[in-house]
Amino acid sequence: MQNSTIVDILPPLKGIPVNQVPAPAAAAQTDVLIVGAGPTGLTLAAALAAQGVATVVIDAQAEGANTSRAAVVHARTLEVVEPLGVSDRLVALGLQAGRFTIRDRDRILVPIEFGGLPSRYPYTLMVSQAVTESVLLERARELGVVVRRPCALVTSSQDEEGVVATLSDGSQVRARFLVGADGMHSLVREQAGIGFDGGTYGESFVLADVRLEANEAVPRREVILFFSPAGLVVVAPLPDGVHRIVATVEDAPEQPNAAYVQALLDTRGPQAARAVVREVLWGSRFRVHHRVAQAYRNRRVVLVGDAAHVHSPAGGQGMNVGMQDAIALAEALIPALAGDDAALDAYEARRRPVAQQVVTLADRLTRMATAPRALRGLRNLLLSMLARVPNFRRTLAWRLSGLVYR
């Protein structure tokens, strides 16, 4: 039955001539299908589009329906996205924090200065994830990227030439490569059969964006990690007089109110001058995992960002590592599309160790901050002694800024 088609094999439909049977809709064709339009997926899409690569992006959420957990863009991230034309836009919308300190209430244990970093961006840029996504989306659209939303991946299957993805709107897309930028609960990773090793911290985290009364105890251009017998709290400045508050608690409320955030600051934050909450603009809670994917690719399926690694928010590394992943993956996909699959192996070999290092750093900061009460005095003494060593402070600045991964 050589050269037979499905129409030749099936019996005619009653009342419809064989040559008029409608054919199934053909799958749309593209070079790269990206699942997930967060900062990582949009960075990748813009980087590929800038090189003329046909790219489709889908996201299950309606535009603007995202939460805003990340609030930091570090120096190395601004460096790697600079060729895309977004760094200056982000800087114009953010607040430049030149200092990060670890404190035991009012006592400074470790001061870390970013001003001496050998970068065009010698600071931590404080800007909400929603703003970062907006800037990246605008740039991606300028480069011709179309984001289909709400539109989710349903199933995917791959062969030697590419991947066929069935989407929630009933359409199909055939891509030469499928990229999972769909976060910690990645369906792309699951369908590719890639394991996600690690665990979950026992504590939950509470997050809130608030307005505080002006106070010298909470400088406007400094990120502060407060230790206390009651636990940790991070106080970080954002533009327009807003502060981001993050704390570990046993059981965080779904929507923290002003009284709840005030109690956290009163028991964990500055003592000499009270930080007073005037208004809660937004709040949430979440659990934190520390995991790294067993592999970053399965043939034509590749992982990036939180789909490949998740960790504690300590140090503000998550979104930054994802965006840096995206630039590295774009650089690997260009030769891979030309037939050099080894470039994707090199991407994994380069970026997976970075994720492991970041998970380790964030884990150490988190466990140090949540140390048992009996060990907190020793912890503070050790940190104070280490902070007197210039190389220790410089190493932390390089690692937090991401410049160590150049």
C-alpha positions as CSV (number, residue, x, y, z in Angstrom):
1,M,0.0,0.0,0.0
2,Q,2.8,2.4,-1.0
3,N,2.1,6.1,-1.1
4,S,-1.3,5.6,0.6
5,T,-2.7,8.5,2.7
6,I,-5.1,8.3,5.6
7,V,-7.9,9.3,3.2
8,D,-7.1,6.3,1.0
9,I,-7.3,3.9,3.9
10,L,-10.4,5.2,5.7
11,P,-13.9,4.4,4.2
12,P,-15.7,7.4,2.7
13,L,-17.8,9.5,5.2
14,K,-21.5,9.2,4.5
15,G,-22.6,12.0,2.2
16,I,-19.2,13.5,1.7
17,P,-17.0,12.7,-1.3
18,V,-13.6,11.4,-0.3
19,N,-11.7,14.3,-1.9
20,Q,-13.7,16.8,0.2
21,V,-12.9,15.2,3.7
22,P,-11.3,18.1,5.7
23,A,-7.6,17.5,6.6
24,P,-6.5,18.1,10.2
25,A,-5.0,21.5,10.8
26,A,-1.3,21.6,10.2
27,A,1.0,22.4,13.1
28,A,2.5,25.8,13.1
29,Q,6.2,25.8,12.5
30,T,8.9,27.7,14.5
31,D,12.5,27.3,15.5
32,V,12.0,27.6,19.2
33,L,8.9,27.2,21.4
34,I,9.3,28.8,24.8
35,V,6.9,27.8,27.6
36,G,6.7,30.6,30.1
37,A,6.7,34.4,29.7
38,G,8.4,35.3,33.0
39,P,11.7,37.2,33.1
40,T,13.7,34.2,32.0
41,G,11.4,33.2,29.1
42,L,11.2,36.8,27.9
43,T,15.0,37.3,28.1
44,L,15.5,34.2,26.0
45,A,12.8,35.2,23.5
46,A,14.3,38.7,23.0
47,A,17.9,37.3,22.7
48,L,16.8,34.8,20.0
49,A,14.7,37.3,18.1
50,A,17.6,39.8,18.1
51,Q,19.5,37.1,16.1
52,G,16.6,36.4,13.7
53,V,15.5,33.1,15.3
54,A,11.8,32.3,14.8
55,T,10.4,32.1,18.3
56,V,6.9,31.4,19.8
57,V,6.3,32.1,23.5
58,I,3.2,30.8,25.4
59,D,2.2,31.4,29.0
60,A,-0.7,30.0,31.0
61,Q,-1.4,33.3,32.8
62,A,-3.2,36.3,31.4
63,E,-0.9,39.3,31.1
64,G,-0.5,41.1,34.4
65,A,-1.7,38.1,36.5
66,N,1.8,37.4,37.8
67,T,3.0,37.9,41.4
68,S,6.1,39.9,42.1
69,R,8.4,37.9,44.3
70,A,11.7,39.0,42.9
71,A,12.9,42.6,43.6
72,V,16.6,42.6,42.8
73,V,18.5,42.9,39.5
74,H,22.3,42.4,40.1
75,A,25.2,43.8,38.3
76,R,26.1,40.7,36.3
77,T,22.5,40.4,35.0
78,L,22.5,44.0,33.9
79,E,25.7,43.3,32.0
80,V,24.5,40.2,30.2
81,V,21.2,41.8,29.1
82,E,22.8,45.1,28.1
83,P,23.1,44.0,24.4
84,L,19.3,43.6,24.3
85,G,18.8,47.3,25.1
86,V,17.0,46.8,28.4
87,S,19.6,47.6,31.0
88,D,19.3,51.4,30.8
89,R,15.5,51.1,30.8
90,L,15.6,49.0,34.0
91,V,18.1,51.4,35.7
92,A,15.8,54.3,34.9
93,L,12.9,52.6,36.6
94,G,14.8,51.1,39.6
95,L,16.5,52.3,42.8
96,Q,20.3,51.8,43.1
97,A,21.2,50.3,46.5
98,G,25.0,50.5,47.0
99,R,25.1,48.5,50.2
100,F,23.9,45.2,51.8
101,T,24.3,44.6,55.5
102,I,23.7,41.7,57.8
103,R,22.6,42.9,61.2
104,D,21.7,41.6,64.6
105,R,18.9,44.1,65.3
106,D,20.8,47.4,65.5
107,R,24.3,45.9,65.4
108,I,26.0,45.6,62.0
109,L,27.6,42.2,61.6
110,V,28.7,42.3,58.0
111,P,28.7,45.4,55.7
112,I,29.0,44.7,52.0
113,E,29.7,47.6,49.7
114,F,29.0,47.3,45.9
115,G,30.4,50.7,45.0
116,G,33.9,49.3,44.2
117,L,32.7,46.6,41.8
118,P,34.5,46.8,38.4
119,S,31.2,47.1,36.5
120,R,29.1,49.8,34.8
121,Y,26.5,48.8,37.5
122,P,28.3,49.0,40.9
123,Y,25.1,48.5,42.9
124,T,22.1,46.3,43.5
125,L,19.2,47.5,41.3
126,M,16.0,47.4,43.3
127,V,13.0,47.0,41.0
128,S,9.9,44.8,41.2
129,Q,9.7,41.7,39.1
130,A,6.5,43.1,37.5
131,V,8.5,46.1,36.2
132,T,11.3,43.9,35.0
133,E,8.8,41.7,33.1
134,S,7.2,44.7,31.6
135,V,10.5,46.1,30.2
136,L,11.5,42.7,28.8
137,L,8.0,42.2,27.2
138,E,8.2,45.6,25.6
139,R,11.6,44.9,24.2
140,A,10.6,41.4,23.0
141,R,7.6,42.8,21.2
142,E,9.8,45.5,19.6
143,L,11.9,42.6,18.2
144,G,8.8,40.9,16.8
145,V,8.1,38.3,19.5
146,V,4.4,37.4,20.0
147,V,3.4,36.0,23.4
148,R,0.3,33.8,23.3
149,R,-1.6,34.0,26.6
150,P,-3.4,32.6,28.3
151,C,-2.2,29.5,26.5
152,A,-0.8,26.5,28.2
153,L,1.2,23.4,27.1
154,V,-0.9,20.2,27.2
155,T,1.4,17.6,25.8
156,S,4.7,17.4,23.9
157,S,6.5,14.7,22.0
158,Q,9.8,14.7,20.2
159,D,11.6,13.0,17.4
160,E,15.0,13.4,15.8
161,E,14.0,16.6,14.0
162,G,12.0,18.5,16.7
163,V,9.1,18.6,19.1
164,V,5.4,18.7,18.6
165,A,3.5,20.6,21.3
166,T,-0.3,20.5,21.7
167,L,-1.6,23.6,23.4
168,S,-4.6,24.4,25.5
169,D,-6.4,26.2,22.7
170,G,-6.4,23.0,20.6
171,S,-3.6,24.1,18.2
172,Q,-0.3,22.4,17.7
173,V,3.2,23.9,17.3
174,R,6.1,22.0,15.8
175,A,9.4,23.5,16.9
176,R,13.0,22.4,16.4
177,F,13.6,23.0,20.1
178,L,11.2,23.2,23.1
179,V,12.4,25.3,26.1
180,G,10.9,24.9,29.6
181,A,10.9,28.3,31.3
182,D,7.7,27.4,33.2
183,G,9.0,27.5,36.7
184,M,9.4,25.2,39.6
185,H,6.4,23.0,38.7
186,S,7.5,22.7,35.1
187,L,5.3,20.6,32.9
188,V,8.0,20.6,30.3
189,R,10.5,19.1,32.7
190,E,8.0,16.5,33.9
191,Q,7.1,15.4,30.3
192,A,10.7,15.2,29.4
193,G,11.3,12.8,32.3
194,I,13.9,14.9,34.1
195,G,14.2,14.6,37.8
196,F,14.3,17.5,40.2
197,D,16.5,16.7,43.2
198,G,16.4,18.5,46.5
199,G,14.0,19.3,49.3
200,T,11.8,22.0,51.1
201,Y,12.6,24.2,54.0
202,G,10.4,23.7,57.1
203,E,9.5,27.3,57.5
204,S,7.2,29.3,55.3
205,F,8.1,32.8,54.0
206,V,5.9,35.9,54.2
207,L,6.4,38.7,51.7
208,A,4.9,42.2,51.7
209,D,5.4,45.5,50.0
210,V,4.8,48.3,52.5
211,R,5.2,52.0,53.0
212,L,7.3,52.9,56.1
213,E,7.6,56.1,58.0
214,A,10.9,57.8,57.1
215,N,13.5,56.5,59.6
216,E,17.3,56.6,59.8
217,A,17.2,53.0,61.1
218,V,16.1,51.8,57.6
219,P,18.3,53.6,55.0
220,R,16.7,54.2,51.6
221,R,19.6,52.8,49.6
222,E,20.6,49.8,51.6
223,V,19.3,46.2,51.7
224,I,19.3,44.9,55.3
225,L,19.1,41.3,56.5
226,F,18.1,41.4,60.2
227,F,18.9,38.5,62.5
228,S,17.1,38.3,65.8
229,P,16.1,35.6,68.4
230,A,12.7,35.6,66.8
231,G,14.1,34.9,63.3
232,L,15.1,36.8,60.2
233,V,13.5,39.7,58.3
234,V,14.8,41.4,55.1
235,V,14.0,45.0,54.6
236,A,14.8,46.2,51.0
237,P,14.0,49.5,49.4
238,L,12.0,49.8,46.2
239,P,11.2,52.9,44.1
240,D,8.5,55.4,45.1
241,G,9.1,55.0,48.8
242,V,8.1,51.4,49.0
243,H,10.0,48.7,51.0
244,R,9.9,44.9,50.4
245,I,9.7,42.9,53.6
246,V,10.5,39.2,53.6
247,A,10.6,37.0,56.7
248,T,10.6,33.3,57.7
249,V,7.7,32.2,59.9
250,E,6.2,28.9,61.1
251,D,2.9,29.5,59.3
252,A,2.5,32.6,57.3
253,P,-0.9,34.2,56.7
254,E,-2.1,34.2,53.1
255,Q,-2.4,38.0,53.0
256,P,-0.3,39.7,55.8
257,N,-1.9,42.9,57.1
258,A,-0.1,46.0,58.6
259,A,-0.4,44.7,62.2
260,Y,1.3,41.4,61.2
261,V,4.1,43.1,59.3
262,Q,4.6,45.6,62.2
263,A,4.9,42.8,64.7
264,L,7.7,41.2,62.5
265,L,9.6,44.5,62.4
266,D,9.1,45.1,66.1
267,T,10.5,41.7,67.1
268,R,13.2,41.3,64.4
269,G,14.1,44.7,62.9
270,P,15.7,47.8,64.3
271,Q,15.3,48.6,68.0
272,A,16.8,52.0,68.6
273,A,14.4,53.6,66.1
274,R,11.2,51.8,65.4
275,A,10.3,51.1,61.7
276,V,6.6,52.0,61.5
277,V,4.4,50.4,58.8
278,R,2.0,53.0,57.3
279,E,0.4,50.8,54.6
280,V,0.6,47.3,53.1
281,L,0.4,47.5,49.3
282,W,0.6,43.8,48.6
283,G,1.4,40.6,50.4
284,S,1.8,36.9,50.0
285,R,3.2,33.7,51.4
286,F,5.2,30.9,49.9
287,R,7.3,27.8,50.7
288,V,10.8,27.6,49.6
289,H,12.5,24.6,47.9
290,H,16.1,23.9,47.1
291,R,16.3,21.8,44.0
292,V,18.4,21.4,40.8
293,A,17.3,19.4,37.8
294,Q,19.2,16.2,37.2
295,A,19.8,17.3,33.6
296,Y,19.2,20.5,31.6
297,R,18.1,18.8,28.4
298,N,16.6,15.7,27.0
299,R,17.4,15.7,23.3
300,R,15.3,18.5,21.8
301,V,13.9,19.7,25.2
302,V,15.9,22.2,27.2
303,L,15.3,23.7,30.7
304,V,16.1,27.2,31.9
305,G,15.5,29.3,35.0
306,D,13.3,28.0,37.8
307,A,12.4,24.9,35.7
308,A,16.0,23.9,36.2
309,H,16.8,25.2,39.7
310,V,15.0,26.8,42.7
311,H,16.4,28.0,46.1
312,S,15.9,30.3,49.0
313,P,15.4,34.0,48.2
314,A,18.3,34.8,50.5
315,G,20.7,36.9,48.4
316,G,18.2,37.7,45.7
317,Q,19.7,35.3,43.2
318,G,16.7,33.4,41.7
319,M,15.5,35.7,38.8
320,N,19.1,36.8,38.1
321,V,20.4,33.3,37.6
322,G,17.4,32.5,35.3
323,M,18.0,35.6,33.2
324,Q,21.7,34.7,32.9
325,D,20.7,31.2,32.0
326,A,18.6,32.6,29.2
327,I,21.4,34.6,27.6
328,A,23.7,31.5,27.8
329,L,21.0,29.3,26.3
330,A,20.4,31.8,23.4
331,E,24.1,31.6,22.7
332,A,23.9,27.8,22.6
333,L,20.7,27.5,20.6
334,I,22.2,29.5,17.6
335,P,24.8,26.8,16.8
336,A,22.4,24.1,17.8
337,L,19.9,25.3,15.2
338,A,22.8,25.0,12.7
339,G,23.3,21.4,13.7
340,D,25.8,21.6,16.6
341,D,23.9,19.8,19.4
342,A,27.1,19.8,21.5
343,A,26.5,23.5,22.1
344,L,23.5,22.5,24.3
345,D,25.7,20.1,26.3
346,A,28.1,22.9,26.8
347,Y,25.2,25.1,28.1
348,E,24.4,22.5,30.7
349,A,28.1,22.0,31.6
350,R,28.4,25.8,32.1
351,R,25.2,26.7,33.8
352,R,24.3,23.7,36.0
353,P,27.4,24.2,38.3
354,V,26.4,27.8,38.7
355,A,22.9,26.8,39.9
356,Q,24.5,24.4,42.3
357,Q,26.7,27.1,43.7
358,V,23.8,29.5,44.1
359,V,21.7,26.9,45.8
360,T,24.5,26.3,48.2
361,L,25.0,30.0,48.9
362,A,21.3,30.7,49.4
363,D,21.0,27.6,51.6
364,R,23.9,28.7,53.8
365,L,22.5,32.2,54.2
366,T,19.1,30.8,55.1
367,R,20.3,28.2,57.6
368,M,22.6,30.8,59.1
369,A,19.7,33.2,59.5
370,T,17.5,30.6,61.0
371,A,20.1,29.0,63.3
372,P,18.8,27.6,66.6
373,R,18.7,30.1,69.5
374,A,21.6,28.4,71.3
375,L,23.9,28.9,68.3
376,R,23.0,32.5,67.4
377,G,25.6,34.1,69.7
378,L,28.4,32.0,68.2
379,R,27.1,32.8,64.7
380,N,27.1,36.5,65.3
381,L,30.7,36.4,66.8
382,L,31.9,34.4,63.8
383,L,30.4,36.7,61.3
384,S,31.8,39.8,63.0
385,M,35.2,38.3,62.9
386,L,35.0,37.4,59.3
387,A,33.7,40.8,58.3
388,R,36.9,42.3,59.5
389,V,38.7,40.6,56.7
390,P,38.5,42.7,53.5
391,N,38.7,39.7,51.2
392,F,35.7,38.1,52.9
393,R,33.6,41.2,52.2
394,R,34.9,41.5,48.7
395,T,34.2,37.8,47.9
396,L,30.6,38.2,49.1
397,A,30.1,41.3,47.0
398,W,31.4,39.5,43.9
399,R,29.2,36.4,44.6
400,L,26.0,38.3,45.4
401,S,26.5,40.6,42.4
402,G,27.0,37.6,40.1
403,L,30.3,39.0,38.8
404,V,32.0,35.8,40.0
405,Y,30.3,34.0,37.2
406,R,31.7,36.1,34.4
